[in-house]
Amino acid sequence: MLHIAMLLIVLVIAAPPALAEASRDCASDDHELAIPACTLLIKQDPKNAVAH
């Protein structure tokens, strides 16, 4: 489990700015902001459990 968390952290840090911004927006309580961001992350990586 720790390995998965570390991998996600590395991916967010190393991600292009748009994906890093999408990761932040996906966690937002504002659903109008979060839904498109999470959708983008899922399209980039369908196995992204955090985005789901």
PDBQT receptor file of N, H, CA, C and O in Angstrom, charges set to zero:
ATOM      1  N   MET A   1       0.822  -1.188   0.000  1.00  0.00    +0.000 N 
ATOM      2  CA  MET A   1       0.000   0.000   0.000  1.00  0.00    +0.000 C 
ATOM      3  C   MET A   1       0.871   1.258   0.000  1.00  0.00    +0.000 C 
ATOM      4  O   MET A   1       0.567   2.230  -0.693  1.00  0.00    +0.000 OA
ATOM      5  N   LEU A   2       1.931   1.235   0.764  1.00  0.00    +0.000 N 
ATOM      6  H   LEU A   2       2.178   0.446   1.327  1.00  0.00    +0.000 HD
ATOM      7  CA  LEU A   2       2.843   2.373   0.819  1.00  0.00    +0.000 C 
ATOM      8  C   LEU A   2       3.469   2.624  -0.546  1.00  0.00    +0.000 C 
ATOM      9  O   LEU A   2       3.671   3.773  -0.938  1.00  0.00    +0.000 OA
ATOM     10  N   HIS A   3       3.776   1.551  -1.270  1.00  0.00    +0.000 N 
ATOM     11  H   HIS A   3       3.612   0.618  -0.952  1.00  0.00    +0.000 HD
ATOM     12  CA  HIS A   3       4.361   1.700  -2.602  1.00  0.00    +0.000 C 
ATOM     13  C   HIS A   3       3.399   2.410  -3.544  1.00  0.00    +0.000 C 
ATOM     14  O   HIS A   3       3.817   3.245  -4.346  1.00  0.00    +0.000 OA
ATOM     15  N   ILE A   4       2.123   2.085  -3.452  1.00  0.00    +0.000 N 
ATOM     16  H   ILE A   4       1.783   1.406  -2.800  1.00  0.00    +0.000 HD
ATOM     17  CA  ILE A   4       1.125   2.718  -4.310  1.00  0.00    +0.000 C 
ATOM     18  C   ILE A   4       1.025   4.211  -3.978  1.00  0.00    +0.000 C 
ATOM     19  O   ILE A   4       0.968   5.050  -4.877  1.00  0.00    +0.000 OA
ATOM     20  N   ALA A   5       1.005   4.529  -2.699  1.00  0.00    +0.000 N 
ATOM     21  H   ALA A   5       1.052   3.848  -1.969  1.00  0.00    +0.000 HD
ATOM     22  CA  ALA A   5       0.927   5.932  -2.291  1.00  0.00    +0.000 C 
ATOM     23  C   ALA A   5       2.147   6.709  -2.779  1.00  0.00    +0.000 C 
ATOM     24  O   ALA A   5       2.021   7.832  -3.267  1.00  0.00    +0.000 OA
ATOM     25  N   MET A   6       3.316   6.110  -2.647  1.00  0.00    +0.000 N 
ATOM     26  H   MET A   6       3.418   5.198  -2.251  1.00  0.00    +0.000 HD
ATOM     27  CA  MET A   6       4.541   6.774  -3.102  1.00  0.00    +0.000 C 
ATOM     28  C   MET A   6       4.507   6.969  -4.619  1.00  0.00    +0.000 C 
ATOM     29  O   MET A   6       4.922   8.013  -5.122  1.00  0.00    +0.000 OA
ATOM     30  N   LEU A   7       4.019   5.975  -5.338  1.00  0.00    +0.000 N 
ATOM     31  H   LEU A   7       3.682   5.127  -4.929  1.00  0.00    +0.000 HD
ATOM     32  CA  LEU A   7       3.921   6.077  -6.796  1.00  0.00    +0.000 C 
ATOM     33  C   LEU A   7       2.993   7.219  -7.182  1.00  0.00    +0.000 C 
ATOM     34  O   LEU A   7       3.311   8.002  -8.078  1.00  0.00    +0.000 OA
ATOM     35  N   LEU A   8       1.854   7.320  -6.517  1.00  0.00    +0.000 N 
ATOM     36  H   LEU A   8       1.595   6.684  -5.790  1.00  0.00    +0.000 HD
ATOM     37  CA  LEU A   8       0.918   8.400  -6.822  1.00  0.00    +0.000 C 
ATOM     38  C   LEU A   8       1.536   9.769  -6.551  1.00  0.00    +0.000 C 
ATOM     39  O   LEU A   8       1.336  10.712  -7.316  1.00  0.00    +0.000 OA
ATOM     40  N   ILE A   9       2.279   9.867  -5.466  1.00  0.00    +0.000 N 
ATOM     41  H   ILE A   9       2.441   9.100  -4.844  1.00  0.00    +0.000 HD
ATOM     42  CA  ILE A   9       2.941  11.133  -5.149  1.00  0.00    +0.000 C 
ATOM     43  C   ILE A   9       3.952  11.487  -6.221  1.00  0.00    +0.000 C 
ATOM     44  O   ILE A   9       4.016  12.635  -6.662  1.00  0.00    +0.000 OA
ATOM     45  N   VAL A  10       4.738  10.518  -6.641  1.00  0.00    +0.000 N 
ATOM     46  H   VAL A  10       4.687   9.586  -6.283  1.00  0.00    +0.000 HD
ATOM     47  CA  VAL A  10       5.745  10.759  -7.685  1.00  0.00    +0.000 C 
ATOM     48  C   VAL A  10       5.063  11.152  -8.989  1.00  0.00    +0.000 C 
ATOM     49  O   VAL A  10       5.534  12.053  -9.685  1.00  0.00    +0.000 OA
ATOM     50  N   LEU A  11       3.964  10.492  -9.328  1.00  0.00    +0.000 N 
ATOM     51  H   LEU A  11       3.582   9.760  -8.764  1.00  0.00    +0.000 HD
ATOM     52  CA  LEU A  11       3.258  10.819 -10.568  1.00  0.00    +0.000 C 
ATOM     53  C   LEU A  11       2.699  12.233 -10.529  1.00  0.00    +0.000 C 
ATOM     54  O   LEU A  11       2.746  12.947 -11.531  1.00  0.00    +0.000 OA
ATOM     55  N   VAL A  12       2.178  12.636  -9.401  1.00  0.00    +0.000 N 
ATOM     56  H   VAL A  12       2.139  12.056  -8.588  1.00  0.00    +0.000 HD
ATOM     57  CA  VAL A  12       1.624  13.991  -9.290  1.00  0.00    +0.000 C 
ATOM     58  C   VAL A  12       2.736  15.027  -9.377  1.00  0.00    +0.000 C 
ATOM     59  O   VAL A  12       2.575  16.061 -10.025  1.00  0.00    +0.000 OA
ATOM     60  N   ILE A  13       3.853  14.755  -8.733  1.00  0.00    +0.000 N 
ATOM     61  H   ILE A  13       3.984  13.915  -8.206  1.00  0.00    +0.000 HD
ATOM     62  CA  ILE A  13       4.970  15.695  -8.762  1.00  0.00    +0.000 C 
ATOM     63  C   ILE A  13       5.573  15.785 -10.162  1.00  0.00    +0.000 C 
ATOM     64  O   ILE A  13       5.913  16.871 -10.631  1.00  0.00    +0.000 OA
ATOM     65  N   ALA A  14       5.702  14.641 -10.823  1.00  0.00    +0.000 N 
ATOM     66  H   ALA A  14       5.426  13.759 -10.442  1.00  0.00    +0.000 HD
ATOM     67  CA  ALA A  14       6.337  14.604 -12.138  1.00  0.00    +0.000 C 
ATOM     68  C   ALA A  14       5.353  14.866 -13.278  1.00  0.00    +0.000 C 
ATOM     69  O   ALA A  14       5.764  14.966 -14.434  1.00  0.00    +0.000 OA
ATOM     70  N   ALA A  15       4.084  14.975 -12.972  1.00  0.00    +0.000 N 
ATOM     71  H   ALA A  15       3.751  14.893 -12.033  1.00  0.00    +0.000 HD
ATOM     72  CA  ALA A  15       3.067  15.148 -14.008  1.00  0.00    +0.000 C 
ATOM     73  C   ALA A  15       3.204  16.524 -14.661  1.00  0.00    +0.000 C 
ATOM     74  O   ALA A  15       3.664  17.483 -14.042  1.00  0.00    +0.000 OA
ATOM     75  N   PRO A  16       2.796  16.592 -15.912  1.00  0.00    +0.000 N 
ATOM     76  CA  PRO A  16       2.754  17.908 -16.559  1.00  0.00    +0.000 C 
ATOM     77  C   PRO A  16       1.818  18.825 -15.768  1.00  0.00    +0.000 C 
ATOM     78  O   PRO A  16       0.930  18.340 -15.067  1.00  0.00    +0.000 OA
ATOM     79  N   PRO A  17       2.003  20.125 -15.869  1.00  0.00    +0.000 N 
ATOM     80  CA  PRO A  17       1.190  21.056 -15.073  1.00  0.00    +0.000 C 
ATOM     81  C   PRO A  17      -0.315  20.839 -15.205  1.00  0.00    +0.000 C 
ATOM     82  O   PRO A  17      -1.039  20.963 -14.216  1.00  0.00    +0.000 OA
ATOM     83  N   ALA A  18      -0.797  20.521 -16.391  1.00  0.00    +0.000 N 
ATOM     84  H   ALA A  18      -0.210  20.420 -17.194  1.00  0.00    +0.000 HD
ATOM     85  CA  ALA A  18      -2.243  20.323 -16.566  1.00  0.00    +0.000 C 
ATOM     86  C   ALA A  18      -2.731  19.136 -15.753  1.00  0.00    +0.000 C 
ATOM     87  O   ALA A  18      -3.812  19.194 -15.167  1.00  0.00    +0.000 OA
ATOM     88  N   LEU A  19      -1.958  18.067 -15.708  1.00  0.00    +0.000 N 
ATOM     89  H   LEU A  19      -1.080  18.021 -16.184  1.00  0.00    +0.000 HD
ATOM     90  CA  LEU A  19      -2.370  16.899 -14.930  1.00  0.00    +0.000 C 
ATOM     91  C   LEU A  19      -2.231  17.161 -13.437  1.00  0.00    +0.000 C 
ATOM     92  O   LEU A  19      -3.045  16.680 -12.649  1.00  0.00    +0.000 OA
ATOM     93  N   ALA A  20      -1.231  17.904 -13.043  1.00  0.00    +0.000 N 
ATOM     94  H   ALA A  20      -0.570  18.296 -13.683  1.00  0.00    +0.000 HD
ATOM     95  CA  ALA A  20      -1.085  18.253 -11.630  1.00  0.00    +0.000 C 
ATOM     96  C   ALA A  20      -2.262  19.124 -11.191  1.00  0.00    +0.000 C 
ATOM     97  O   ALA A  20      -2.796  18.956 -10.094  1.00  0.00    +0.000 OA
ATOM     98  N   GLU A  21      -2.655  20.045 -12.050  1.00  0.00    +0.000 N 
ATOM     99  H   GLU A  21      -2.221  20.182 -12.941  1.00  0.00    +0.000 HD
ATOM    100  CA  GLU A  21      -3.802  20.895 -11.749  1.00  0.00    +0.000 C 
ATOM    101  C   GLU A  21      -5.083  20.058 -11.712  1.00  0.00    +0.000 C 
ATOM    102  O   GLU A  21      -5.947  20.281 -10.864  1.00  0.00    +0.000 OA
ATOM    103  N   ALA A  22      -5.202  19.105 -12.620  1.00  0.00    +0.000 N 
ATOM    104  H   ALA A  22      -4.499  18.924 -13.308  1.00  0.00    +0.000 HD
ATOM    105  CA  ALA A  22      -6.375  18.224 -12.639  1.00  0.00    +0.000 C 
ATOM    106  C   ALA A  22      -6.430  17.384 -11.373  1.00  0.00    +0.000 C 
ATOM    107  O   ALA A  22      -7.515  17.145 -10.843  1.00  0.00    +0.000 OA
ATOM    108  N   SER A  23      -5.287  16.932 -10.877  1.00  0.00    +0.000 N 
ATOM    109  H   SER A  23      -4.406  17.126 -11.307  1.00  0.00    +0.000 HD
ATOM    110  CA  SER A  23      -5.255  16.159  -9.635  1.00  0.00    +0.000 C 
ATOM    111  C   SER A  23      -5.776  16.999  -8.472  1.00  0.00    +0.000 C 
ATOM    112  O   SER A  23      -6.541  16.512  -7.640  1.00  0.00    +0.000 OA
ATOM    113  N   ARG A  24      -5.364  18.247  -8.419  1.00  0.00    +0.000 N 
ATOM    114  H   ARG A  24      -4.743  18.643  -9.095  1.00  0.00    +0.000 HD
ATOM    115  CA  ARG A  24      -5.824  19.148  -7.360  1.00  0.00    +0.000 C 
ATOM    116  C   ARG A  24      -7.325  19.416  -7.505  1.00  0.00    +0.000 C 
ATOM    117  O   ARG A  24      -8.069  19.360  -6.526  1.00  0.00    +0.000 OA
ATOM    118  N   ASP A  25      -7.759  19.706  -8.728  1.00  0.00    +0.000 N 
ATOM    119  H   ASP A  25      -7.154  19.751  -9.523  1.00  0.00    +0.000 HD
ATOM    120  CA  ASP A  25      -9.162  20.027  -8.964  1.00  0.00    +0.000 C 
ATOM    121  C   ASP A  25     -10.067  18.825  -8.723  1.00  0.00    +0.000 C 
ATOM    122  O   ASP A  25     -11.206  18.983  -8.284  1.00  0.00    +0.000 OA
ATOM    123  N   CYS A  26      -9.575  17.644  -9.004  1.00  0.00    +0.000 N 
ATOM    124  H   CYS A  26      -8.650  17.516  -9.361  1.00  0.00    +0.000 HD
ATOM    125  CA  CYS A  26     -10.356  16.423  -8.807  1.00  0.00    +0.000 C 
ATOM    126  C   CYS A  26     -10.720  16.250  -7.333  1.00  0.00    +0.000 C 
ATOM    127  O   CYS A  26     -11.770  15.692  -7.016  1.00  0.00    +0.000 OA
ATOM    128  N   ALA A  27      -9.878  16.713  -6.452  1.00  0.00    +0.000 N 
ATOM    129  H   ALA A  27      -9.025  17.166  -6.710  1.00  0.00    +0.000 HD
ATOM    130  CA  ALA A  27     -10.125  16.588  -5.014  1.00  0.00    +0.000 C 
ATOM    131  C   ALA A  27     -10.994  17.727  -4.464  1.00  0.00    +0.000 C 
ATOM    132  O   ALA A  27     -11.284  17.765  -3.268  1.00  0.00    +0.000 OA
ATOM    133  N   SER A  28     -11.402  18.636  -5.323  1.00  0.00    +0.000 N 
ATOM    134  H   SER A  28     -11.166  18.605  -6.294  1.00  0.00    +0.000 HD
ATOM    135  CA  SER A  28     -12.177  19.797  -4.895  1.00  0.00    +0.000 C 
ATOM    136  C   SER A  28     -13.595  19.406  -4.474  1.00  0.00    +0.000 C 
ATOM    137  O   SER A  28     -14.158  18.435  -4.980  1.00  0.00    +0.000 OA
ATOM    138  N   ASP A  29     -14.156  20.167  -3.550  1.00  0.00    +0.000 N 
ATOM    139  H   ASP A  29     -13.698  20.955  -3.139  1.00  0.00    +0.000 HD
ATOM    140  CA  ASP A  29     -15.554  19.976  -3.151  1.00  0.00    +0.000 C 
ATOM    141  C   ASP A  29     -16.512  20.610  -4.154  1.00  0.00    +0.000 C 
ATOM    142  O   ASP A  29     -17.717  20.363  -4.112  1.00  0.00    +0.000 OA
ATOM    143  N   ASP A  30     -15.976  21.424  -5.050  1.00  0.00    +0.000 N 
ATOM    144  H   ASP A  30     -14.997  21.625  -5.085  1.00  0.00    +0.000 HD
ATOM    145  CA  ASP A  30     -16.775  22.060  -6.097  1.00  0.00    +0.000 C 
ATOM    146  C   ASP A  30     -16.955  21.051  -7.231  1.00  0.00    +0.000 C 
ATOM    147  O   ASP A  30     -16.031  20.811  -8.008  1.00  0.00    +0.000 OA
ATOM    148  N   HIS A  31     -18.152  20.461  -7.321  1.00  0.00    +0.000 N 
ATOM    149  H   HIS A  31     -18.903  20.656  -6.690  1.00  0.00    +0.000 HD
ATOM    150  CA  HIS A  31     -18.386  19.389  -8.293  1.00  0.00    +0.000 C 
ATOM    151  C   HIS A  31     -18.262  19.849  -9.739  1.00  0.00    +0.000 C 
ATOM    152  O   HIS A  31     -17.881  19.064 -10.607  1.00  0.00    +0.000 OA
ATOM    153  N   GLU A  32     -18.576  21.105 -10.006  1.00  0.00    +0.000 N 
ATOM    154  H   GLU A  32     -18.885  21.743  -9.301  1.00  0.00    +0.000 HD
ATOM    155  CA  GLU A  32     -18.434  21.619 -11.375  1.00  0.00    +0.000 C 
ATOM    156  C   GLU A  32     -16.969  21.660 -11.788  1.00  0.00    +0.000 C 
ATOM    157  O   GLU A  32     -16.660  21.582 -12.977  1.00  0.00    +0.000 OA
ATOM    158  N   LEU A  33     -16.086  21.778 -10.844  1.00  0.00    +0.000 N 
ATOM    159  H   LEU A  33     -16.336  21.841  -9.878  1.00  0.00    +0.000 HD
ATOM    160  CA  LEU A  33     -14.649  21.781 -11.093  1.00  0.00    +0.000 C 
ATOM    161  C   LEU A  33     -14.097  20.353 -11.045  1.00  0.00    +0.000 C 
ATOM    162  O   LEU A  33     -13.255  19.976 -11.861  1.00  0.00    +0.000 OA
ATOM    163  N   ALA A  34     -14.577  19.570 -10.087  1.00  0.00    +0.000 N 
ATOM    164  H   ALA A  34     -15.261  19.876  -9.425  1.00  0.00    +0.000 HD
ATOM    165  CA  ALA A  34     -14.019  18.240  -9.838  1.00  0.00    +0.000 C 
ATOM    166  C   ALA A  34     -14.355  17.229 -10.932  1.00  0.00    +0.000 C 
ATOM    167  O   ALA A  34     -13.487  16.458 -11.342  1.00  0.00    +0.000 OA
ATOM    168  N   ILE A  35     -15.580  17.220 -11.403  1.00  0.00    +0.000 N 
ATOM    169  H   ILE A  35     -16.285  17.846 -11.070  1.00  0.00    +0.000 HD
ATOM    170  CA  ILE A  35     -15.996  16.184 -12.357  1.00  0.00    +0.000 C 
ATOM    171  C   ILE A  35     -15.173  16.218 -13.647  1.00  0.00    +0.000 C 
ATOM    172  O   ILE A  35     -14.675  15.170 -14.058  1.00  0.00    +0.000 OA
ATOM    173  N   PRO A  36     -15.006  17.372 -14.309  1.00  0.00    +0.000 N 
ATOM    174  CA  PRO A  36     -14.175  17.368 -15.522  1.00  0.00    +0.000 C 
ATOM    175  C   PRO A  36     -12.713  17.004 -15.242  1.00  0.00    +0.000 C 
ATOM    176  O   PRO A  36     -12.063  16.345 -16.053  1.00  0.00    +0.000 OA
ATOM    177  N   ALA A  37     -12.208  17.438 -14.094  1.00  0.00    +0.000 N 
ATOM    178  H   ALA A  37     -12.736  17.973 -13.434  1.00  0.00    +0.000 HD
ATOM    179  CA  ALA A  37     -10.819  17.134 -13.751  1.00  0.00    +0.000 C 
ATOM    180  C   ALA A  37     -10.635  15.631 -13.524  1.00  0.00    +0.000 C 
ATOM    181  O   ALA A  37      -9.684  15.032 -14.025  1.00  0.00    +0.000 OA
ATOM    182  N   CYS A  38     -11.543  15.036 -12.774  1.00  0.00    +0.000 N 
ATOM    183  H   CYS A  38     -12.316  15.523 -12.366  1.00  0.00    +0.000 HD
ATOM    184  CA  CYS A  38     -11.463  13.590 -12.529  1.00  0.00    +0.000 C 
ATOM    185  C   CYS A  38     -11.627  12.812 -13.830  1.00  0.00    +0.000 C 
ATOM    186  O   CYS A  38     -10.964  11.798 -14.045  1.00  0.00    +0.000 OA
ATOM    187  N   THR A  39     -12.510  13.291 -14.690  1.00  0.00    +0.000 N 
ATOM    188  H   THR A  39     -13.049  14.115 -14.516  1.00  0.00    +0.000 HD
ATOM    189  CA  THR A  39     -12.715  12.642 -15.990  1.00  0.00    +0.000 C 
ATOM    190  C   THR A  39     -11.423  12.646 -16.806  1.00  0.00    +0.000 C 
ATOM    191  O   THR A  39     -11.072  11.642 -17.427  1.00  0.00    +0.000 OA
ATOM    192  N   LEU A  40     -10.719  13.779 -16.804  1.00  0.00    +0.000 N 
ATOM    193  H   LEU A  40     -11.004  14.594 -16.300  1.00  0.00    +0.000 HD
ATOM    194  CA  LEU A  40      -9.439  13.870 -17.512  1.00  0.00    +0.000 C 
ATOM    195  C   LEU A  40      -8.432  12.872 -16.944  1.00  0.00    +0.000 C 
ATOM    196  O   LEU A  40      -7.743  12.179 -17.692  1.00  0.00    +0.000 OA
ATOM    197  N   LEU A  41      -8.355  12.808 -15.624  1.00  0.00    +0.000 N 
ATOM    198  H   LEU A  41      -8.915  13.371 -15.016  1.00  0.00    +0.000 HD
ATOM    199  CA  LEU A  41      -7.411  11.881 -14.997  1.00  0.00    +0.000 C 
ATOM    200  C   LEU A  41      -7.750  10.436 -15.319  1.00  0.00    +0.000 C 
ATOM    201  O   LEU A  41      -6.851   9.626 -15.543  1.00  0.00    +0.000 OA
ATOM    202  N   ILE A  42      -9.032  10.102 -15.348  1.00  0.00    +0.000 N 
ATOM    203  H   ILE A  42      -9.763  10.761 -15.166  1.00  0.00    +0.000 HD
ATOM    204  CA  ILE A  42      -9.450   8.737 -15.667  1.00  0.00    +0.000 C 
ATOM    205  C   ILE A  42      -9.138   8.408 -17.117  1.00  0.00    +0.000 C 
ATOM    206  O   ILE A  42      -8.748   7.282 -17.424  1.00  0.00    +0.000 OA
ATOM    207  N   LYS A  43      -9.305   9.375 -18.015  1.00  0.00    +0.000 N 
ATOM    208  H   LYS A  43      -9.622  10.290 -17.766  1.00  0.00    +0.000 HD
ATOM    209  CA  LYS A  43      -8.955   9.139 -19.423  1.00  0.00    +0.000 C 
ATOM    210  C   LYS A  43      -7.458   8.905 -19.576  1.00  0.00    +0.000 C 
ATOM    211  O   LYS A  43      -7.039   8.076 -20.384  1.00  0.00    +0.000 OA
ATOM    212  N   GLN A  44      -6.649   9.630 -18.806  1.00  0.00    +0.000 N 
ATOM    213  H   GLN A  44      -6.989  10.304 -18.149  1.00  0.00    +0.000 HD
ATOM    214  CA  GLN A  44      -5.195   9.471 -18.863  1.00  0.00    +0.000 C 
ATOM    215  C   GLN A  44      -4.758   8.136 -18.276  1.00  0.00    +0.000 C 
ATOM    216  O   GLN A  44      -3.821   7.508 -18.769  1.00  0.00    +0.000 OA
ATOM    217  N   ASP A  45      -5.454   7.699 -17.202  1.00  0.00    +0.000 N 
ATOM    218  H   ASP A  45      -6.216   8.209 -16.802  1.00  0.00    +0.000 HD
ATOM    219  CA  ASP A  45      -5.096   6.454 -16.522  1.00  0.00    +0.000 C 
ATOM    220  C   ASP A  45      -6.371   5.829 -15.977  1.00  0.00    +0.000 C 
ATOM    221  O   ASP A  45      -6.800   6.167 -14.874  1.00  0.00    +0.000 OA
ATOM    222  N   PRO A  46      -6.991   4.911 -16.740  1.00  0.00    +0.000 N 
ATOM    223  CA  PRO A  46      -8.249   4.306 -16.310  1.00  0.00    +0.000 C 
ATOM    224  C   PRO A  46      -8.168   3.543 -14.984  1.00  0.00    +0.000 C 
ATOM    225  O   PRO A  46      -9.197   3.250 -14.376  1.00  0.00    +0.000 OA
ATOM    226  N   LYS A  47      -6.979   3.229 -14.544  1.00  0.00    +0.000 N 
ATOM    227  H   LYS A  47      -6.143   3.467 -15.037  1.00  0.00    +0.000 HD
ATOM    228  CA  LYS A  47      -6.821   2.495 -13.271  1.00  0.00    +0.000 C 
ATOM    229  C   LYS A  47      -6.577   3.429 -12.090  1.00  0.00    +0.000 C 
ATOM    230  O   LYS A  47      -6.269   2.967 -10.991  1.00  0.00    +0.000 OA
ATOM    231  N   ASN A  48      -6.708   4.728 -12.302  1.00  0.00    +0.000 N 
ATOM    232  H   ASN A  48      -6.958   5.103 -13.194  1.00  0.00    +0.000 HD
ATOM    233  CA  ASN A  48      -6.478   5.712 -11.248  1.00  0.00    +0.000 C 
ATOM    234  C   ASN A  48      -7.622   5.644 -10.235  1.00  0.00    +0.000 C 
ATOM    235  O   ASN A  48      -8.680   6.238 -10.444  1.00  0.00    +0.000 OA
ATOM    236  N   ALA A  49      -7.406   4.924  -9.147  1.00  0.00    +0.000 N 
ATOM    237  H   ALA A  49      -6.547   4.442  -8.976  1.00  0.00    +0.000 HD
ATOM    238  CA  ALA A  49      -8.434   4.730  -8.133  1.00  0.00    +0.000 C 
ATOM    239  C   ALA A  49      -8.793   6.033  -7.434  1.00  0.00    +0.000 C 
ATOM    240  O   ALA A  49      -9.942   6.217  -7.030  1.00  0.00    +0.000 OA
ATOM    241  N   VAL A  50      -7.846   6.925  -7.286  1.00  0.00    +0.000 N 
ATOM    242  H   VAL A  50      -6.913   6.775  -7.614  1.00  0.00    +0.000 HD
ATOM    243  CA  VAL A  50      -8.123   8.200  -6.625  1.00  0.00    +0.000 C 
ATOM    244  C   VAL A  50      -9.124   9.009  -7.436  1.00  0.00    +0.000 C 
ATOM    245  O   VAL A  50     -10.042   9.602  -6.869  1.00  0.00    +0.000 OA
ATOM    246  N   ALA A  51      -8.962   9.040  -8.736  1.00  0.00    +0.000 N 
ATOM    247  H   ALA A  51      -8.217   8.559  -9.196  1.00  0.00    +0.000 HD
ATOM    248  CA  ALA A  51      -9.877   9.808  -9.597  1.00  0.00    +0.000 C 
ATOM    249  C   ALA A  51     -11.271   9.203  -9.616  1.00  0.00    +0.000 C 
ATOM    250  O   ALA A  51     -12.264   9.921  -9.729  1.00  0.00    +0.000 OA
ATOM    251  N   HIS A  52     -11.344   7.893  -9.507  1.00  0.00    +0.000 N 
ATOM    252  H   HIS A  52     -10.537   7.309  -9.416  1.00  0.00    +0.000 HD
ATOM    253  CA  HIS A  52     -12.666   7.241  -9.476  1.00  0.00    +0.000 C 
ATOM    254  C   HIS A  52     -13.352   7.556  -8.183  1.00  0.00    +0.000 C 
ATOM    255  O   HIS A  52     -14.475   7.106  -7.954  1.00  0.00    +0.000 OA
TER     256      HIS A  52
